[in-house]
Amino acid sequence: MIPDIKTILYASDLGDGSKRAFYMAAKEAFRHNANMIFLNVVEPVSTSTATLLEGYLNPQAIVGMRSQGFENLKALMESRIDDFCLRELSDRESLANHPVARIEEGPAAETIIQVADELDADLIVMGTRTRTHSMLGRFFIGSTAQSVMQLSNRPVMIVPIEH
């Protein structure tokens, strides 16, 4: 039996080259009439960085900067979603549900899997860059994508993205 794809989790680092992976996720969402969640995972600040910041800024300023940063990230994600829908779907039927932007904080691979489990996602879509152009380098994919593939019990679509 072929499983239904109802929910697609698209995980992105928001890099400039990630558009191709976003388009693949949206194409699958359109094809399967599925919901799409656009996830960006923010790595936690290291202890040394937090200590350094606390030496220069008061705790309220740090909280304000963090909150503003998250708002800016979400606005960027929503802008990419709106741009895609305007340019690519204006002449055809729209997605069943407008993609949802979501930001989480934590280790990237573990957080992607946790969110996929929470959403009961049927497919995880991610882009990856190869780190080198050597023959050996082409056999390896990004560490986050590789970890998600190894740790997830859900299907994962890996899309090569531009450097």
PyMOL commands that set and color helices and strands:
alter all, ss='L'
color gray80, all
select helices_A, chain A and resi 16-32+47-56+59-89+108-119+137-139+143-151
alter helices_A, ss='H'
color red, helices_A
select strands_A, chain A and resi 7-11+35-42+100-105+123-128+156-160
alter strands_A, ss='S'
color yellow, strands_A
deselect
rebuild
show_as cartoon
